[in-house]
Amino acid sequence: MLAQPIKNIYTCFPGGRHKALTFSYDDGREEDRRLVALFNQYGMRGTFNLNAGIKTDPQRVPMSEYAALYKGHEIASHTYLHPTISRCPLDQVARQVLRDRMELEEAIAAPVRGLAYPNGSYSPQIMELLPMLGIRYARVVPTTGSFGMPDNWFAWAGTCHHNQDLLNRGDQFLARHKTQYLDLMYVWGHSYEFTTHDNWQVIEDFCAKMAGHEGIWYATNIEIVDYMDAANRLQFTAAGDRVYNPSACSVWIEADGKKVEIPGGTMVNI
Ligand SMILES: [Zn+2]
């Protein structure tokens, strides 16, 4: 038994994949209608970061339409009124987040657990505060230009803004065939920018290019976080011959190159 060889055991995305694609769009403006329709047409999944307190702006989608419009995507918080929160008293930041969560949750009848920092503003204290407010991750503005997974979910940087050479980056992502790493392409922006810059063609071409690839997991931001949390809860024997999945969802691993699904609540021999 002790002489058993050591296996290389890797975490995989659902289905045994090693690539995921996600989007994050802020502010809930009317142009989200066109963007969501495009995502739906091509099977893309995204996260929409919304301010429940900005109610009278005619450029924004009314909250009464959130549930229907964003169905199949994630609704996340962007704080209640979009302040620059690193300048705000911390207790007021807490109110901005909780009030936003509560109104968004009432609109969609589901928990809201993600956040994009409004104006990209945050601080070490705010990063510590957010988990206590039921927030599980937060997106920043600077981007990495790369396809790695984040070290810190509360300073989650995207790969690129959609104006940063999106189509070439999409080609680079599709061309990656090495499977040593989990690859994530994460695109962020504001849908109204496509109108401002008259470049809807960029996102239309990108979605067409990226659609329907068997090897890509199309996921919202929170689905990626929740899946990685479930993966991190797997319980392996030291010998690496058995694994128990205490979560409700399936988790996929690769053991010496063999892909294995571990259904929720089960023990699997590997
Ligand atoms: Zn914003």
py3Dmol code that shows the C-alpha trace and the ligand (Angstrom):
import py3Dmol

protein = """\
ATOM      1  CA  MET A   1       0.000   0.000   0.000  1.00  0.00           C
ATOM      2  CA  LEU A   2       2.669   2.513   0.982  1.00  0.00           C
ATOM      3  CA  ALA A   3       4.608   1.586  -2.101  1.00  0.00           C
ATOM      4  CA  GLN A   4       1.786   2.913  -4.283  1.00  0.00           C
ATOM      5  CA  PRO A   5       3.126   5.373  -6.801  1.00  0.00           C
ATOM      6  CA  ILE A   6       2.261   9.025  -6.269  1.00  0.00           C
ATOM      7  CA  LYS A   7      -0.296  10.362  -8.734  1.00  0.00           C
ATOM      8  CA  ASN A   8      -0.454  13.836 -10.225  1.00  0.00           C
ATOM      9  CA  ILE A   9      -3.903  15.040  -9.200  1.00  0.00           C
ATOM     10  CA  TYR A  10      -5.232  18.220 -10.810  1.00  0.00           C
ATOM     11  CA  THR A  11      -8.397  20.221 -10.294  1.00  0.00           C
ATOM     12  CA  CYS A  12     -10.461  20.527 -13.495  1.00  0.00           C
ATOM     13  CA  PHE A  13     -13.367  22.753 -14.411  1.00  0.00           C
ATOM     14  CA  PRO A  14     -16.756  21.055 -14.888  1.00  0.00           C
ATOM     15  CA  GLY A  15     -16.730  18.312 -17.486  1.00  0.00           C
ATOM     16  CA  GLY A  16     -12.976  17.856 -16.994  1.00  0.00           C
ATOM     17  CA  ARG A  17     -12.254  21.075 -18.930  1.00  0.00           C
ATOM     18  CA  HIS A  18      -9.263  23.329 -18.244  1.00  0.00           C
ATOM     19  CA  LYS A  19     -10.601  26.529 -19.836  1.00  0.00           C
ATOM     20  CA  ALA A  20     -13.331  28.908 -18.703  1.00  0.00           C
ATOM     21  CA  LEU A  21     -14.690  32.141 -20.171  1.00  0.00           C
ATOM     22  CA  THR A  22     -16.559  34.767 -18.171  1.00  0.00           C
ATOM     23  CA  PHE A  23     -17.729  38.382 -18.499  1.00  0.00           C
ATOM     24  CA  SER A  24     -18.363  41.228 -16.068  1.00  0.00           C
ATOM     25  CA  TYR A  25     -20.414  44.272 -17.106  1.00  0.00           C
ATOM     26  CA  ASP A  26     -21.185  47.254 -14.895  1.00  0.00           C
ATOM     27  CA  ASP A  27     -23.890  49.857 -14.304  1.00  0.00           C
ATOM     28  CA  GLY A  28     -26.999  48.233 -15.810  1.00  0.00           C
ATOM     29  CA  ARG A  29     -27.525  50.709 -18.621  1.00  0.00           C
ATOM     30  CA  GLU A  30     -30.093  50.193 -21.397  1.00  0.00           C
ATOM     31  CA  GLU A  31     -27.368  48.811 -23.695  1.00  0.00           C
ATOM     32  CA  ASP A  32     -27.301  45.721 -21.428  1.00  0.00           C
ATOM     33  CA  ARG A  33     -30.411  44.564 -23.334  1.00  0.00           C
ATOM     34  CA  ARG A  34     -28.437  44.248 -26.549  1.00  0.00           C
ATOM     35  CA  LEU A  35     -25.443  42.694 -24.776  1.00  0.00           C
ATOM     36  CA  VAL A  36     -27.542  40.098 -22.932  1.00  0.00           C
ATOM     37  CA  ALA A  37     -29.311  39.189 -26.182  1.00  0.00           C
ATOM     38  CA  LEU A  38     -25.910  38.679 -27.811  1.00  0.00           C
ATOM     39  CA  PHE A  39     -24.654  36.550 -24.915  1.00  0.00           C
ATOM     40  CA  ASN A  40     -27.826  34.471 -25.033  1.00  0.00           C
ATOM     41  CA  GLN A  41     -27.554  33.986 -28.785  1.00  0.00           C
ATOM     42  CA  TYR A  42     -24.012  32.594 -28.449  1.00  0.00           C
ATOM     43  CA  GLY A  43     -24.295  30.738 -25.123  1.00  0.00           C
ATOM     44  CA  MET A  44     -22.041  33.175 -23.256  1.00  0.00           C
ATOM     45  CA  ARG A  45     -22.550  33.618 -19.526  1.00  0.00           C
ATOM     46  CA  GLY A  46     -21.828  36.808 -17.638  1.00  0.00           C
ATOM     47  CA  THR A  47     -22.129  38.834 -14.487  1.00  0.00           C
ATOM     48  CA  PHE A  48     -23.945  42.171 -14.359  1.00  0.00           C
ATOM     49  CA  ASN A  49     -23.019  44.575 -11.561  1.00  0.00           C
ATOM     50  CA  LEU A  50     -25.945  46.790 -10.603  1.00  0.00           C
ATOM     51  CA  ASN A  51     -26.747  49.784  -8.371  1.00  0.00           C
ATOM     52  CA  ALA A  52     -30.236  49.364  -6.913  1.00  0.00           C
ATOM     53  CA  GLY A  53     -30.234  52.942  -5.556  1.00  0.00           C
ATOM     54  CA  ILE A  54     -29.963  54.711  -8.909  1.00  0.00           C
ATOM     55  CA  LYS A  55     -33.640  54.521  -9.771  1.00  0.00           C
ATOM     56  CA  THR A  56     -34.483  57.619 -11.754  1.00  0.00           C
ATOM     57  CA  ASP A  57     -31.817  57.457 -14.453  1.00  0.00           C
ATOM     58  CA  PRO A  58     -33.692  56.870 -17.748  1.00  0.00           C
ATOM     59  CA  GLN A  59     -30.499  55.388 -19.224  1.00  0.00           C
ATOM     60  CA  ARG A  60     -30.683  52.438 -16.811  1.00  0.00           C
ATOM     61  CA  VAL A  61     -32.785  49.309 -17.027  1.00  0.00           C
ATOM     62  CA  PRO A  62     -35.654  49.538 -14.484  1.00  0.00           C
ATOM     63  CA  MET A  63     -35.215  47.138 -11.571  1.00  0.00           C
ATOM     64  CA  SER A  64     -38.614  45.602 -12.273  1.00  0.00           C
ATOM     65  CA  GLU A  65     -37.057  44.107 -15.423  1.00  0.00           C
ATOM     66  CA  TYR A  66     -33.900  42.685 -13.844  1.00  0.00           C
ATOM     67  CA  ALA A  67     -35.225  39.201 -13.180  1.00  0.00           C
ATOM     68  CA  ALA A  68     -36.409  38.652 -16.748  1.00  0.00           C
ATOM     69  CA  LEU A  69     -33.578  40.443 -18.554  1.00  0.00           C
ATOM     70  CA  TYR A  70     -30.642  38.887 -16.690  1.00  0.00           C
ATOM     71  CA  LYS A  71     -32.095  35.372 -16.415  1.00  0.00           C
ATOM     72  CA  GLY A  72     -29.317  32.799 -16.854  1.00  0.00           C
ATOM     73  CA  HIS A  73     -26.634  35.313 -15.865  1.00  0.00           C
ATOM     74  CA  GLU A  74     -25.414  36.547 -12.486  1.00  0.00           C
ATOM     75  CA  ILE A  75     -26.616  39.749 -10.888  1.00  0.00           C
ATOM     76  CA  ALA A  76     -23.965  41.163  -8.566  1.00  0.00           C
ATOM     77  CA  SER A  77     -23.653  44.276  -6.448  1.00  0.00           C
ATOM     78  CA  HIS A  78     -21.990  47.493  -7.599  1.00  0.00           C
ATOM     79  CA  THR A  79     -23.005  49.201  -4.302  1.00  0.00           C
ATOM     80  CA  TYR A  80     -26.283  51.079  -3.820  1.00  0.00           C
ATOM     81  CA  LEU A  81     -25.314  54.501  -5.188  1.00  0.00           C
ATOM     82  CA  HIS A  82     -21.932  53.942  -6.888  1.00  0.00           C
ATOM     83  CA  PRO A  83     -19.730  56.033  -4.541  1.00  0.00           C
ATOM     84  CA  THR A  84     -15.932  55.983  -4.546  1.00  0.00           C
ATOM     85  CA  ILE A  85     -15.910  53.733  -1.503  1.00  0.00           C
ATOM     86  CA  SER A  86     -12.267  54.119  -0.443  1.00  0.00           C
ATOM     87  CA  ARG A  87     -13.290  57.684   0.556  1.00  0.00           C
ATOM     88  CA  CYS A  88     -16.370  56.601   2.510  1.00  0.00           C
ATOM     89  CA  PRO A  89     -16.715  55.735   6.218  1.00  0.00           C
ATOM     90  CA  LEU A  90     -16.614  51.950   6.529  1.00  0.00           C
ATOM     91  CA  ASP A  91     -20.036  51.667   8.175  1.00  0.00           C
ATOM     92  CA  GLN A  92     -21.489  53.582   5.229  1.00  0.00           C
ATOM     93  CA  VAL A  93     -19.747  51.210   2.825  1.00  0.00           C
ATOM     94  CA  ALA A  94     -21.450  48.373   4.696  1.00  0.00           C
ATOM     95  CA  ARG A  95     -24.821  50.070   4.186  1.00  0.00           C
ATOM     96  CA  GLN A  96     -24.103  50.646   0.479  1.00  0.00           C
ATOM     97  CA  VAL A  97     -23.411  46.952   0.009  1.00  0.00           C
ATOM     98  CA  LEU A  98     -26.149  45.489   2.193  1.00  0.00           C
ATOM     99  CA  ARG A  99     -28.859  47.826   0.909  1.00  0.00           C
ATOM    100  CA  ASP A 100     -27.879  47.040  -2.671  1.00  0.00           C
ATOM    101  CA  ARG A 101     -27.884  43.317  -1.932  1.00  0.00           C
ATOM    102  CA  MET A 102     -31.275  43.472  -0.242  1.00  0.00           C
ATOM    103  CA  GLU A 103     -33.024  45.334  -3.056  1.00  0.00           C
ATOM    104  CA  LEU A 104     -31.391  43.277  -5.803  1.00  0.00           C
ATOM    105  CA  GLU A 105     -32.244  40.075  -3.950  1.00  0.00           C
ATOM    106  CA  GLU A 106     -35.857  41.172  -3.640  1.00  0.00           C
ATOM    107  CA  ALA A 107     -35.920  41.830  -7.396  1.00  0.00           C
ATOM    108  CA  ILE A 108     -34.523  38.431  -8.379  1.00  0.00           C
ATOM    109  CA  ALA A 109     -35.518  36.282  -5.375  1.00  0.00           C
ATOM    110  CA  ALA A 110     -31.999  34.836  -4.992  1.00  0.00           C
ATOM    111  CA  PRO A 111     -28.833  35.634  -3.017  1.00  0.00           C
ATOM    112  CA  VAL A 112     -26.473  38.277  -4.455  1.00  0.00           C
ATOM    113  CA  ARG A 113     -22.903  37.407  -3.477  1.00  0.00           C
ATOM    114  CA  GLY A 114     -20.588  39.103  -5.968  1.00  0.00           C
ATOM    115  CA  LEU A 115     -19.413  42.685  -6.318  1.00  0.00           C
ATOM    116  CA  ALA A 116     -17.561  44.969  -8.715  1.00  0.00           C
ATOM    117  CA  TYR A 117     -15.858  47.914  -7.014  1.00  0.00           C
ATOM    118  CA  PRO A 118     -17.575  51.149  -8.168  1.00  0.00           C
ATOM    119  CA  ASN A 119     -15.064  53.460  -9.874  1.00  0.00           C
ATOM    120  CA  GLY A 120     -12.606  50.633  -9.213  1.00  0.00           C
ATOM    121  CA  SER A 121     -12.232  51.980  -5.686  1.00  0.00           C
ATOM    122  CA  TYR A 122     -11.329  49.791  -2.703  1.00  0.00           C
ATOM    123  CA  SER A 123      -8.954  49.488   0.248  1.00  0.00           C
ATOM    124  CA  PRO A 124      -7.484  46.721   2.427  1.00  0.00           C
ATOM    125  CA  GLN A 125     -10.173  47.499   5.054  1.00  0.00           C
ATOM    126  CA  ILE A 126     -12.973  47.119   2.492  1.00  0.00           C
ATOM    127  CA  MET A 127     -11.518  43.800   1.311  1.00  0.00           C
ATOM    128  CA  GLU A 128     -11.706  42.595   4.919  1.00  0.00           C
ATOM    129  CA  LEU A 129     -15.227  43.934   5.368  1.00  0.00           C
ATOM    130  CA  LEU A 130     -16.866  42.397   2.315  1.00  0.00           C
ATOM    131  CA  PRO A 131     -16.913  38.738   3.488  1.00  0.00           C
ATOM    132  CA  MET A 132     -18.761  39.909   6.612  1.00  0.00           C
ATOM    133  CA  LEU A 133     -21.405  41.433   4.328  1.00  0.00           C
ATOM    134  CA  GLY A 134     -22.008  38.153   2.496  1.00  0.00           C
ATOM    135  CA  ILE A 135     -19.875  39.088  -0.494  1.00  0.00           C
ATOM    136  CA  ARG A 136     -17.730  36.249  -1.838  1.00  0.00           C
ATOM    137  CA  TYR A 137     -15.591  38.044  -4.475  1.00  0.00           C
ATOM    138  CA  ALA A 138     -14.954  41.528  -5.848  1.00  0.00           C
ATOM    139  CA  ARG A 139     -13.667  42.662  -9.243  1.00  0.00           C
ATOM    140  CA  VAL A 140     -11.112  45.422  -9.718  1.00  0.00           C
ATOM    141  CA  VAL A 141     -10.451  47.653 -12.757  1.00  0.00           C
ATOM    142  CA  PRO A 142      -6.789  46.963 -13.694  1.00  0.00           C
ATOM    143  CA  THR A 143      -6.378  43.898 -15.909  1.00  0.00           C
ATOM    144  CA  THR A 144      -3.711  41.211 -16.121  1.00  0.00           C
ATOM    145  CA  GLY A 145      -3.471  40.553 -19.846  1.00  0.00           C
ATOM    146  CA  SER A 146      -3.190  36.875 -18.950  1.00  0.00           C
ATOM    147  CA  PHE A 147      -5.365  33.814 -18.409  1.00  0.00           C
ATOM    148  CA  GLY A 148      -4.507  32.862 -14.836  1.00  0.00           C
ATOM    149  CA  MET A 149      -6.857  32.260 -11.930  1.00  0.00           C
ATOM    150  CA  PRO A 150      -6.840  35.026  -9.276  1.00  0.00           C
ATOM    151  CA  ASP A 151      -4.803  34.718  -6.066  1.00  0.00           C
ATOM    152  CA  ASN A 152      -7.329  36.787  -4.155  1.00  0.00           C
ATOM    153  CA  TRP A 153     -11.060  36.705  -4.954  1.00  0.00           C
ATOM    154  CA  PHE A 154     -11.425  40.186  -3.393  1.00  0.00           C
ATOM    155  CA  ALA A 155      -9.034  41.754  -5.901  1.00  0.00           C
ATOM    156  CA  TRP A 156     -10.136  39.750  -8.937  1.00  0.00           C
ATOM    157  CA  ALA A 157      -8.587  41.321 -12.035  1.00  0.00           C
ATOM    158  CA  GLY A 158      -9.920  40.469 -15.475  1.00  0.00           C
ATOM    159  CA  THR A 159      -7.849  39.433 -18.469  1.00  0.00           C
ATOM    160  CA  CYS A 160      -8.810  42.554 -20.417  1.00  0.00           C
ATOM    161  CA  HIS A 161     -11.337  45.287 -20.974  1.00  0.00           C
ATOM    162  CA  HIS A 162     -13.187  44.698 -24.247  1.00  0.00           C
ATOM    163  CA  ASN A 163     -11.261  47.592 -25.835  1.00  0.00           C
ATOM    164  CA  GLN A 164      -7.924  45.913 -25.096  1.00  0.00           C
ATOM    165  CA  ASP A 165      -7.241  43.860 -28.219  1.00  0.00           C
ATOM    166  CA  LEU A 166     -10.134  41.508 -27.483  1.00  0.00           C
ATOM    167  CA  LEU A 167     -10.189  39.484 -30.704  1.00  0.00           C
ATOM    168  CA  ASN A 168      -6.462  38.729 -30.667  1.00  0.00           C
ATOM    169  CA  ARG A 169      -6.682  37.709 -27.031  1.00  0.00           C
ATOM    170  CA  GLY A 170      -9.567  35.426 -27.920  1.00  0.00           C
ATOM    171  CA  ASP A 171      -7.377  33.774 -30.563  1.00  0.00           C
ATOM    172  CA  GLN A 172      -4.572  33.361 -28.013  1.00  0.00           C
ATOM    173  CA  PHE A 173      -6.997  31.779 -25.558  1.00  0.00           C
ATOM    174  CA  LEU A 174      -8.354  29.350 -28.149  1.00  0.00           C
ATOM    175  CA  ALA A 175      -4.812  28.409 -29.191  1.00  0.00           C
ATOM    176  CA  ARG A 176      -3.792  27.301 -25.699  1.00  0.00           C
ATOM    177  CA  HIS A 177      -3.701  23.527 -25.735  1.00  0.00           C
ATOM    178  CA  LYS A 178      -1.360  22.782 -22.836  1.00  0.00           C
ATOM    179  CA  THR A 179      -3.366  21.545 -19.909  1.00  0.00           C
ATOM    180  CA  GLN A 180      -1.006  22.128 -16.961  1.00  0.00           C
ATOM    181  CA  TYR A 181      -2.971  25.175 -15.832  1.00  0.00           C
ATOM    182  CA  LEU A 182      -6.567  26.177 -15.370  1.00  0.00           C
ATOM    183  CA  ASP A 183      -7.045  28.897 -17.998  1.00  0.00           C
ATOM    184  CA  LEU A 184      -9.554  31.679 -17.453  1.00  0.00           C
ATOM    185  CA  MET A 185     -10.417  34.409 -19.924  1.00  0.00           C
ATOM    186  CA  TYR A 186     -12.229  37.218 -18.132  1.00  0.00           C
ATOM    187  CA  VAL A 187     -13.581  40.213 -20.078  1.00  0.00           C
ATOM    188  CA  TRP A 188     -15.048  43.314 -18.448  1.00  0.00           C
ATOM    189  CA  GLY A 189     -16.542  46.631 -19.476  1.00  0.00           C
ATOM    190  CA  HIS A 190     -19.737  48.686 -19.712  1.00  0.00           C
ATOM    191  CA  SER A 191     -22.244  47.857 -22.437  1.00  0.00           C
ATOM    192  CA  TYR A 192     -22.825  51.571 -23.182  1.00  0.00           C
ATOM    193  CA  GLU A 193     -19.190  51.837 -24.270  1.00  0.00           C
ATOM    194  CA  PHE A 194     -20.036  49.822 -27.394  1.00  0.00           C
ATOM    195  CA  THR A 195     -22.474  52.569 -28.350  1.00  0.00           C
ATOM    196  CA  THR A 196     -20.140  55.401 -27.314  1.00  0.00           C
ATOM    197  CA  HIS A 197     -17.271  53.976 -29.366  1.00  0.00           C
ATOM    198  CA  ASP A 198     -19.525  52.585 -32.090  1.00  0.00           C
ATOM    199  CA  ASN A 199     -17.810  49.196 -31.804  1.00  0.00           C
ATOM    200  CA  TRP A 200     -20.532  46.616 -31.139  1.00  0.00           C
ATOM    201  CA  GLN A 201     -18.834  44.660 -33.921  1.00  0.00           C
ATOM    202  CA  VAL A 202     -15.968  43.804 -31.531  1.00  0.00           C
ATOM    203  CA  ILE A 203     -18.139  41.977 -29.029  1.00  0.00           C
ATOM    204  CA  GLU A 204     -20.305  40.436 -31.764  1.00  0.00           C
ATOM    205  CA  ASP A 205     -17.214  39.021 -33.478  1.00  0.00           C
ATOM    206  CA  PHE A 206     -15.758  37.888 -30.167  1.00  0.00           C
ATOM    207  CA  CYS A 207     -18.905  36.021 -29.107  1.00  0.00           C
ATOM    208  CA  ALA A 208     -19.146  34.338 -32.532  1.00  0.00           C
ATOM    209  CA  LYS A 209     -15.498  33.308 -32.327  1.00  0.00           C
ATOM    210  CA  MET A 210     -15.708  31.965 -28.783  1.00  0.00           C
ATOM    211  CA  ALA A 211     -19.079  30.212 -29.038  1.00  0.00           C
ATOM    212  CA  GLY A 212     -19.664  26.484 -29.006  1.00  0.00           C
ATOM    213  CA  HIS A 213     -16.194  25.221 -28.061  1.00  0.00           C
ATOM    214  CA  GLU A 214     -16.467  21.880 -26.293  1.00  0.00           C
ATOM    215  CA  GLY A 215     -13.363  22.615 -24.220  1.00  0.00           C
ATOM    216  CA  ILE A 216     -14.617  25.898 -22.758  1.00  0.00           C
ATOM    217  CA  TRP A 217     -16.753  26.217 -19.653  1.00  0.00           C
ATOM    218  CA  TYR A 218     -19.027  29.262 -20.087  1.00  0.00           C
ATOM    219  CA  ALA A 219     -19.685  30.500 -16.567  1.00  0.00           C
ATOM    220  CA  THR A 220     -20.726  33.490 -14.511  1.00  0.00           C
ATOM    221  CA  ASN A 221     -18.239  34.909 -12.019  1.00  0.00           C
ATOM    222  CA  ILE A 222     -19.945  33.383  -8.976  1.00  0.00           C
ATOM    223  CA  GLU A 223     -20.205  29.968 -10.629  1.00  0.00           C
ATOM    224  CA  ILE A 224     -16.424  29.933 -10.976  1.00  0.00           C
ATOM    225  CA  VAL A 225     -15.929  30.942  -7.329  1.00  0.00           C
ATOM    226  CA  ASP A 226     -18.465  28.424  -6.051  1.00  0.00           C
ATOM    227  CA  TYR A 227     -17.003  25.636  -8.162  1.00  0.00           C
ATOM    228  CA  MET A 228     -13.451  26.341  -6.954  1.00  0.00           C
ATOM    229  CA  ASP A 229     -14.725  26.393  -3.369  1.00  0.00           C
ATOM    230  CA  ALA A 230     -16.268  22.961  -3.933  1.00  0.00           C
ATOM    231  CA  ALA A 231     -13.014  21.727  -5.509  1.00  0.00           C
ATOM    232  CA  ASN A 232     -11.089  22.974  -2.498  1.00  0.00           C
ATOM    233  CA  ARG A 233     -13.405  21.042  -0.169  1.00  0.00           C
ATOM    234  CA  LEU A 234     -12.547  17.668  -1.734  1.00  0.00           C
ATOM    235  CA  GLN A 235     -11.130  15.265   0.840  1.00  0.00           C
ATOM    236  CA  PHE A 236      -8.376  12.968  -0.489  1.00  0.00           C
ATOM    237  CA  THR A 237      -6.716  10.041   1.197  1.00  0.00           C
ATOM    238  CA  ALA A 238      -3.011  10.640   1.667  1.00  0.00           C
ATOM    239  CA  ALA A 239      -2.406   7.706  -0.642  1.00  0.00           C
ATOM    240  CA  GLY A 240      -4.426   9.519  -3.301  1.00  0.00           C
ATOM    241  CA  ASP A 241      -6.541   6.466  -4.037  1.00  0.00           C
ATOM    242  CA  ARG A 242      -9.889   7.779  -2.797  1.00  0.00           C
ATOM    243  CA  VAL A 243     -11.633  11.126  -2.708  1.00  0.00           C
ATOM    244  CA  TYR A 244     -14.818  12.280  -0.985  1.00  0.00           C
ATOM    245  CA  ASN A 245     -16.845  15.236  -2.256  1.00  0.00           C
ATOM    246  CA  PRO A 246     -18.828  16.755   0.643  1.00  0.00           C
ATOM    247  CA  SER A 247     -20.530  19.386  -1.575  1.00  0.00           C
ATOM    248  CA  ALA A 248     -23.855  19.016  -3.398  1.00  0.00           C
ATOM    249  CA  CYS A 249     -22.374  19.587  -6.868  1.00  0.00           C
ATOM    250  CA  SER A 250     -20.054  17.385  -8.924  1.00  0.00           C
ATOM    251  CA  VAL A 251     -16.340  18.207  -9.002  1.00  0.00           C
ATOM    252  CA  TRP A 252     -13.966  17.002 -11.749  1.00  0.00           C
ATOM    253  CA  ILE A 253     -10.329  16.095 -11.286  1.00  0.00           C
ATOM    254  CA  GLU A 254      -7.613  14.595 -13.427  1.00  0.00           C
ATOM    255  CA  ALA A 255      -5.567  11.797 -11.862  1.00  0.00           C
ATOM    256  CA  ASP A 256      -2.506  10.833 -13.900  1.00  0.00           C
ATOM    257  CA  GLY A 257      -4.250  12.149 -16.995  1.00  0.00           C
ATOM    258  CA  LYS A 258      -7.544  10.375 -16.360  1.00  0.00           C
ATOM    259  CA  LYS A 259     -10.571  12.640 -15.909  1.00  0.00           C
ATOM    260  CA  VAL A 260     -12.827  11.682 -13.032  1.00  0.00           C
ATOM    261  CA  GLU A 261     -16.166  13.127 -11.987  1.00  0.00           C
ATOM    262  CA  ILE A 262     -16.847  13.038  -8.261  1.00  0.00           C
ATOM    263  CA  PRO A 263     -20.591  13.471  -7.803  1.00  0.00           C
ATOM    264  CA  GLY A 264     -21.747  15.458  -4.774  1.00  0.00           C
ATOM    265  CA  GLY A 265     -21.869  13.520  -1.530  1.00  0.00           C
ATOM    266  CA  THR A 266     -19.972  10.499  -2.846  1.00  0.00           C
ATOM    267  CA  MET A 267     -16.644   8.702  -2.356  1.00  0.00           C
ATOM    268  CA  VAL A 268     -14.824   7.722  -5.552  1.00  0.00           C
ATOM    269  CA  ASN A 269     -11.841   5.416  -6.052  1.00  0.00           C
ATOM    270  CA  ILE A 270      -9.233   7.054  -8.274  1.00  0.00           C
TER     271      ILE A 270
END
"""
ligand_1 = """\
1
ZN
Zn -19.764 51.508 -12.435
"""
view = py3Dmol.view(width=600, height=400)
view.addModel(protein, "pdb")
view.setStyle({"model": 0}, {"cartoon": {"style": "trace"}})
view.addModel(ligand_1, "xyz")
view.setStyle({"model": 1}, {"stick": {}})
view.zoomTo()
view.show()
